[in-house]
Amino acid sequence: MNTPNFLLVFGCLLISPFSLSAQLNVELFDQFNRGDARYSGSWVYVDVENRREYALIGTRVGTAVYNIDTQPITEVGFIVGPPSNWREITVLGDYAYVTTEGSGVGEGMQVIDLSNLPDSVALVNTYSETFTTGHIIQRDITTEAPFLYVMGTCGNCGVQILDVTDPVNPIEISVYNPGYYIHDAHVRGDYLYAAAFFEGTIDIVDIRDKSNPVLVTKIDDPGGSTHSAWTTADERFLIISGEKDGLPARIWNIEDLDNLYEVATYSRNLESLTHNPYVRDDFVFFSHNTEGLTVVDIADPTVPVEVGYYDTFDGPSGGFRGLWSACPYLPSGKIIGGNREDGLYVWTFDNTQAGRFYVTLLDESTREVIRNGNGFVQKMEVSIVPDLQGLLKFGALSGNFRVDFSAEGYETQTVDIRLGPTDSLALEISMKPQTVGLFDFQKVVPTLNIAPNPMKDFTVLDLHNLSKARYLRIFNSLGQLKRSEQVVGNQFFVLEKERLNRGIYLMAVYDDKQRLLAQRKLLVD
């Protein structure tokens, strides 16, 4: 893949780690390419009695099953299906259920008996009573409840809900049909979270009565192309992925269904898309298309931190290539994935966790909270923006960090912070009000162009050569701050005489990191 210069912004904004290496904290256990033209969805099966683990992966012409307990991994079964680039799988009990958009001979939802592994697998039924093609199939993996959910059976068919109390003979019991296309859905407990791809929403649907699904509310997904979602382990947050390059995954607080709001976003590289999020414990495992497998620590979902990755595609970033799916739900901790170009990957992840700090800036004199401050992590060149309460939040892998904290009208404070795994440090930093000695201001910086000077009613600042200018600050002869204005985006800025008495002042222009760019003495008549 291409490695861009990544920008990291924490709080409610994008998080994008930067690295030149192809892997971090994730090791390849083994990989298997059966030589098919295309690979897609994947899932896992556990033979509890014999303590064996298996991977299932969709190929262009069917479903392959692998024993992944030892190296090398081996193919132990294959079920032919209608040719298609799209094939999805879920497993319930000893049966795999497979949907595809392929049509023709054998079309329908396949039911595959896995109970005779490792000796054989068997196609025992192909369900076609109410649909013959489907894009994605899901179930509630937190229970053994005998229900399946199939999406994409037609352009506006919604979600088909099937009862598989008899595993070989599914029965459709209802349909959630809002009148538009549902691409995928996550199911957990009482709710179904349906990704309405073209509507740009996640429909939250009450499914306590499986025969009568009821829409409760919707989450507006600003980027559209709403692909898939998954809840955190405590069901307080929902991670939403879009299927369009340039869209980050979004994390929403869903504790109160009457007050849904976004708390953070994540992307390893905005030239690619995050595709499928799957949550295990405090981690999200993303199949990040051309960026491969990425692992994100969400111990605090408002400060997601990338803690692992493994690149499966060595071409340019972007488009529908690379890793399709990544399933982390095996007792051993192994993760499996279907890579479009070369088949099954099996990884191990060392469960590395991130540390975080939470900084409150306080006025040194009044001890009041400063809500408009920001931070800048020097080594990583990472900006930290405040949340709605003014809290500055940052997370990273273990290390030492030198951070500049600044706020308009205050002197910048530089602090060294040590983060260890799982650290959650609450820090208060006192900020000194900014003053400047007018006549012994010794910094050598360009002269600010202003006219007229002396000022009578107004003066005009020429900022043509100061493209990074953000703040104008005006100090009196005692070094006290008298005025502060934002000048970002201006080529000329008109300063009115308001609140400036006769006398000599210092006009100073700063960038967004509080660095002095230019200055000039101003005489006010």
N, C-alpha and C positions, 0 to 999 in steps of 0.2 A: 504494500500500500504506500501511498504518498504520506509523508509525515509533515503536517503543517506546523506553523508556530502557534501553539495553543494559548488561549487566554483563559485564566481561571478567575471566576468571580463567584463569591459565596454569598449566602443569604437566600434571596429569592431569585437568583439569577443563574446563568449558565455555569457549569463546572466542566472543565475540559483539561485533564491532565496531559502533560507533555513528556514524551520519552522517545528515544531513538531505538530502543531495543524492541524485539518481537515478542517478548514474554516477561511477565512479572508475577511471581508467587504462584504460577500455574505451571504444572509439568505435564507433558504428554505421556500418557500411559501406553497408548498404542493407537494406530490408525489403520483403517481397512478400506480399500477401494476395489469394489468388485468389477469395475470397468463399465458401469452403466453410464448413460449419457447425462444424467441429471439426478440430483438427490434433493430431498426436501425435509419434511417433518420427521421427528423422532420421539420415541418414548421408551420407558423402561418397564421391565417385568422382573419380579423377585420370586424365585421358588423358595418359599419360606422353609418348607420341610427339609430341603436339601442344601439350603443356604447358598444358592447359586443366583448370580445376577446376569441379566440379559439386556441387550439393547436392540430396539427395533427401529428401522429407518426406512422411509419411503424412497423408492427409486423411480426412475422413469417408467418402468414396466412392472412394478410390484412392490412387495414389502419383504425386506430381508431381516433375519433374526440372527443375533450374534451372542456367543458366550464370551463375556468380558471378565471372567474371574482371573484368568492368567494370561500371560503373554506367550506367544502371540494370540490375539483374539481370533476366534474362528466363526465362520458362518455355519449355523446349524439348521437353517430352514429358510425357505423362500416361497412366497405365495404370489403367483402372477395376478396382475390386475389390468384394467384398461389403461393404455399408455397416457401419461400426463406428467407435466412438470410439477403438479401440485398433488401431494399425497400427505394426509395427516392421520395421526394415530393417537388413540388413548387406550389404556389398559384398565380393566376392572375385574378383580378376581383373577381367574385363570384364562380370561379371554381378552383378545385385542380387537378393537373396532377401528376400521380403516375407512376413511372417506377420500374421494378424489373427484376432480372435475372431469376426469376422463370418462368417455361414453363408449357405447358399443358392447361387444361381447363381455359379459361379466359385470356390467355396470350396476352400481348400487353400493350400499354400505356393507363391507365384508366383516364377517364374524370369524375370528381365527382362534382355534383352541390351542393353548400353550401348555396344557397340563402334562403333555408327554415329553416335554423337553428334558434332557438335551437330545433325545432320540429323534423327535419329529414334531412338526407343527401341521395343523390341518385346517383347511377352510371348511367350516361346518354350515355356513348359511351366507346368503347375500340378500340383505334387506332392500326391497325396492317398492314397498307398498305405497308410501307417500312421497318418496323422492328417489331419484336415481343417481344424482350427482350432489356433491357437497364440498364446500371449501375447507372448513375446519370443524373438528369435533373436540368437545371438552367434557369434563366431569368435575365434580367437587372432590379434589384429591385429599381433603381433610377427613373424609368419611368413606365408608363403603356403601353409601346410599345407591340403590340400583337405578340411577338415572343418567342418561346421556343427553347432550345438547349439541345440535348440529346446525351450523350456519352456512349461508351461501348456497342453499339448494336451488335458489333462483334469484332473480334481480331484486324482488321485494318480499321474499317469503319469511323474513325474520328469523326466529330461532325455533327449530323443531325440538320438542322435549319427548324423549323416549323412555319408557319403562323397560328395564332389562332384568326384572325379577327372574324371568326365565332367560338366562344369558344368550341362548341360541336363537330365541324368537322374540326380538324387540317388538314393542307395541307403542305407537305414537299416542300420547295422552293429551297433548295440547300444543299450541303454537303461540309464541310471543310474536305478534305481527303488527308492528307500528305503521306499516304501509311503506317502508323504505328498507334499503339493503342493510343487513347486519353482517359485518365481516367476520367478527370473532367475538367471543364472550368469555369472561372469567366467572366461575361459579364458586361461591363460598357461603355456607350456612343458609341464611334466609334470602340472600340476594344474588341476582345475576347482573353482571356489569357488561352491557352489550355495546360493542364498538360500532357505531353507525358511521361508516367510513366516509360517505359523501355528505352526510349531514354535519359532520364535525362535532359529534356529541358522544358522550358515554351515557347510555340509558341505564339508570339504576332501577331494577325490576324486582318486586317482591314475589318470591317463588315459594313461600311457605305452603301455599296450596298449588301443587304442581299442575293441577288441571286448570288453574285460572291465574296465570301470571299477570301482575298488575304493575304498570309504570308508576314509580314513586316520584322521581325527579330526574333531571339531566345535568350533566357537567358539560359546559361549552368548552370545546377544545379549539383554541384560537387558530392553530395551524391547519386544522382539517386533516384529511387523509388518516382519520382515526383508526388505528390498526388493531391494538390489543391493550390489555390492562391486567394488573394483578394487585391484590391487596397485600399489605404487610401482615406479619404474623398476628398482630393484635387487632387487625381490622380497622385501625384508625386512619390509615393512609392508603391511597390508591396510586399506583404508578401507571402512567399512560404513555404508550409509544405510538408515534405516527409513522406512516409508511411513505415518507418523502424526504429526500436529502435536504439537509438544512434545518430539520426540526429536531429539537432535543426531546428526550423523555421528560414528562412533567410529573411532579409529585403533588398530589392534592390531599388536603385534610378532609376526611369524610366522617368525622365523629358526629357532627350534627348535620343531618341531611337537609336541614333548612338553611344551613350556612356553610356551603362548600367553598373552599378557597385553595389556591395554589401556594405551595410553600417553597419549592425549589425545582430546578431542572438539571438534567445531566446529558452530556454527550461527550464521547471521547474525541470525536471529530465531526464537525458539522457538514463535512463533505459526504458523510455517510449517514445511515439511519439506524436507530436502535432496535427495530423490528419486534422482538419478543422478550418481555421481562418475566422472569420466574423468580419468586422469592423463596428462600430457604433460610430460616432463622433471621439473622440480622444482615443478610446479604441479598442483593439482587444479581441474578445472572442474566446478562443481556447477550443475545445473539446479534451482534452489532454489524451485520453484513460484512463489508470489506474490511472492517477493523477486527473481525473475529470475535472471540469470547471476551467479554469484559465483566469484572466482578466489582460491585459497588457496595461499600459498607453503609447501611442505613440504620445503624443503632440509633442515630438521631436523623430521621428522614428530612428534617429541614436543613441538614448539613451533610448531604451525600458525599462520599469520598471514594474514588476509585482505588482499589487495593490489589487488583490482579487483572491480568489480561493474557491472551494468547492469540497471536495473529495467524489466521488460516488462509490469507489471500495475499499474494505478493505483487499483485497488479495495482493500478491506480485506485484511489478511493472513490466511492460513489457508485450508485446504480444497484441493480438487483443481482449481486454476485457475493461470493463468500458464504458466511455462516447463516443458515436458515433458522436453526433452532438449537437450544441448549437446555437439556433437562438435568436438573441437579438432585433428583429425588431417589437416591439409592442409599441403603443403610451404610455402605462402605464409605460414602462421601464422594465417590466418583461422579463425574459429570460427563454426559454424552452429548454429542452434537452432530447434526447433519450438515456437512459443507457441500454446497451446490455442485462444486466442480470435482471433488475427489472423495466423497463418501463419509464414512463414520470416523469421528474423532472421540477418543476417551481420554479424559484428563483427571488429574488430582489437583486440589487446591489446598494450600497450607493453612487456611483460615486466619490469615493475617488480618488484624483489626487496626483501625485508625484511631488517632487521638484528636481531641477537639479543644479549642478554647473559646470562651465567651467573654467579651470585653465590654465593660461599661465605662464610658468617658465621663469624668466629673469635673466641673469647674473647681479649681483649687481653692477659691475663696468661699463660694457659696455652697459648694457640694451639690449643686443641681446637676441633673443628668444632661449631657450635651447630646442631642439627638441627630445632629447633622454631621457627625464626624465620619471619618473613614480610615482605613488602614492600608498599608502597602508592605507586602512581604518582600524584603529586598532580594534574597537569593533566588526566589522563584519568580519574581516580578509579577506578583499576584495582587490585585486590588480586592479589598474587602469593603462591601457596602453595608450600611445599617439596615436592620429590619424595621418594622413599623414602630417598635419600641425604642429604637436607637441602639440596639444591641449589635455588636460586631462579632460575627461568628466565623470560625475558620476550622477546617479539618484537614489532616494530612497523615501520611505514614510517619513513623517515629523520626524525630530529628530535632535539631536546634534551629530556631527561626528568629531572625532579627526583623522586627516589625516597626515601621514608622506609623504613628497615630497622629492624625491632624484633624483640625476643625477650623472653620472660618473664624478668625479673630483670636486664635490661640497659637501658642508656640508648638511646633511639632515635637512629640516625645518619641524617642526610640527605645524600644524594650526588647530584651532577649528572652525568648520563651522556649522552654524545653518540653516537647510532647513525646509521651510514650504511648504504647498501645492501650486503648480503652480510656486514656485520660479524658477527663471532662473538667477543665479548669475554668473557674469563674474568677475573673480578674477585674479590679477597679483601677483605673489609671487617672491620676490627677493632671489636669491641663492648665498651664499658666496662660492668663490673658496676654495677648500679643501687645508689646510696646516697641517703640523704636526711637532712638535718639536722633533727632533730625539733623543736627549739625555735625555729629560724628558717625554718621551712617557711612561705613567704609566699603561696603560691597561694590565690586567693580562689575557693573552691568550696563547694558545699553541705555542711552537717554531716551526717555519717553517723549514722543512728539506731541505737543499740545499747542493750541492756539484758540483764542488769544490768551496771552500771559503777560501782564496781569489779567485776572478774570474780573469782569464787572457783573454780568448776569449769568453767563455760562462760558464754558470752554469745551473744545472738541479734542478728543484723543484719537490720534491716528494709529490704528492697530494693524495696518497692512502687513507689517513684518513680524507680527507677534501672533502667529496662527494658533499657538497653544494657550493664549491668554484666557483666563477664566474669571479671575477676581481682580477688582480694583479696590485698593484700600488707601484711605487718606488719613494721615497722622498729623497732629498739631506739633508745635515746637517742643512740647514736653514729651513727645513720643506716644501720646495717647491716641488710640484709634477713634476717629470721629465719624467716618462714613465707610460703608462697604457696599460694593455693587457687583453684580455678576455681569461680565462683559463677553461671555462665550459666544462665538459666532458673529461678532460685530467687526466690521472693518473700520467704522467710525463710531465712537461713543460720545454722546452729548452729556456733559456733566452740568447740571443746574447748580446755582449758587446756594440752594436751599440748605439751611443749617450751618453754613460756613461763614463765620464772622471775618472781619478784616484781619489779615495777618499772613504769616508764611506757613505753608503746609508742605508735606511730602506726599507725592502721589506715587504709589508702588503697584505694579501689576504682577500677579502670580499665576502659575499654572495649576492644574488640578491636584498636584502633589505638594502644593504650597511652596514651590520654588520661585524665587524672585526672578522675573524676566526683564524688567525695565523700571526706571524711576525718574522722577523729575520734581524739582521744587516748583511750587505754585504760589504766586502772590495773589491774594484776594483783596481788591479795593473795597 
